[in-house]
């Protein structure tokens, strides 16, 4: 087990990612932020909170997307979906999709499929806390990255969130 990010580093990284989004989207009128259920929502909640602090005068459209029935790797076992909470149109908007770890790209592909049920966005960007860049199965790359790590297939990245797990930490398991 190797620690990749501790609590302080996660806080700084989330703040940096929020500022990068604010720099690229000066006016949020045409931008929406969407967290991917379940684990991307903890990150997106923090990103949105930081953006709200930095852009108090602007309204932020923020939603949560469940991709359970769009996945191609679930097998036959029963899966309980999370809630999708997108109460606005994404038609012609700039969408920032937010997830915790980018690994094979299959979660993001499923999210893109699910997103199209809500309209056709002008542009979709991807924000991730951790990018495992050498394990991609699909040609998907993040626009905003907290930390890029090199890992082998047998290793696993685990992200702990204080709200769900009692601590903030990212670890690499062998």
Buried (B, 14 or more C-beta within 10 A) or exposed (E): EEEBBEEEBBBEBBBEBBEBBBEEBEEBEEBBBBBBBBBBBBBBBBBBBBBBEEBEEBEBBBBBBBBBEBBEEEEEEEEEEBEBBBEEEBEEBBBBBBBBBBBBBBBBBBBBBBBEEBBEBEEBBBBBBBBBBEBBEEEBBBBBBBBEBEBEEEBEBBBBBEEEEEEBBBBBEE
